[in-house]
């Protein structure tokens, strides 16, 4: 099933990156291969593909993707949980085998699937996978149930003010500082949903429905940029229920989520000045989920899943994706390409554990932002007698990493039948990188950067291959577009 066009030697990569995990082999599933001068990013890239494929499960209704490997009591049918499903679609869309996500998309619109248990932009997530495939059959076939799903969200969570209400728990973000309210999370997701449904309606020829969803998106964007933007704090905030629906007195990492969907105006880029500031979000194993100078930062609660400061891979991957959109659309006054690379590298370096003197790749729920210890795991292991679910978070499938390497670091995206390649790293950040066999549409794309021309024997600079044939070359890192 693996893509046949490769510059790298796929046998070498297969032999040097193996992990003792059950399930589908990522090499059989057809992952893009990575060779990069940063050994940490490379190791975690292959580790995360192994853990992702570890979570692909065969069921009587086709493939599904799980969040926890062991069964957990709050999961739905087949141990599925919709909270991280957007991340599952973002990660899995780059597999050569599309059957996994096609089945998974259909599953969420079966009768027993709990598609609204947590915040989840289903139409957006499925459409973004279809863009990579350049095949919109699944999105078009699910349009009617996805449309009904949107209106169910409006009935249950929409309010007269035009915004959507959600608890922090049902955002998958328990025990946050700001709590329930009109949160930047669900409102950004619902903006993305209305945009996606508008596009799918256009593809199906439903002009009036497309226009209606586009108007919904426009109104919601205006509300996010007015009601949820704190001009004094220069940040998006929760219009918090516990504060009598005034903007919360805390900056939280969820304030960067609107950039995941290109909602902010350029002037709002000022919010990014807080990311690398140790008074706010910067920490050795961060970013923190709440600003460090707030009195409730890292406050202890009788619960293991805390979002009042600990570093969560779920949030970190969203922040990196948001930063990439900022850099692509506004060129980044407050952050640079090298900042993105540094954050991705920090994120990779967090995904380890040391036990019995051995350091190895590891992914769990959340981290102490100052020590890097897996915090929920530590809390669960401190309870006596030790609970049966103390190790439930091992191989936790609650975030992306491989997608960030592909879409952010290498800058590969597909839109309107055009592959855009806009690498987001500085020329001195990486000596060499080859992302090989990226399946986009019916084509295989390879990106190769060789600073000194010593690694691959193809010459210096940036090289782009389509189906094994060189398509473009540049001595410097630049944006390249390919018409499918």
Secondary structure, DSSP 4 states (H G I P E B T S, - for coil): ---S--SS-HHHHHHHS--S--S--HHHHTPPEEEES-HHHHHHHHHHHHHHHHTEEEETTEEEE-SSSS--TT--GGG--STTHHHHHHHHTTSS--HHHHHHHHHTTSTT--TTSS---HHHHHHHHHHHHT--HHHHHTHHHHHHHHHHHHHHHB-TTS-B-B-TGGGT--S-SS-SEE-HHHHHHHHHHHHHHHHHHHHTT-HHHHHHHHHHHHHHHHHHHHHSEETTTTEE--EEGGGTSEE-SS-BGGGGGGGGGT-S-GGGGGGGGGTT-TTTT--TT---SB-TTSTTTT---SSS---SS-EEHHHHHHHHHHHHHHHHHH--SS--HHHHHHHHHHHHHHSEEEETTEEEE---SEE-TTT--BHHHHHHHHSSSPPTTTTTTTT--SS-SHHHIIIIIS-EEEETTEEEE---S-TTT-SEEEEEEEEETTEEEEEEEESSS-SSSS-SEEEEEETTEEEEEESS---EEEE-
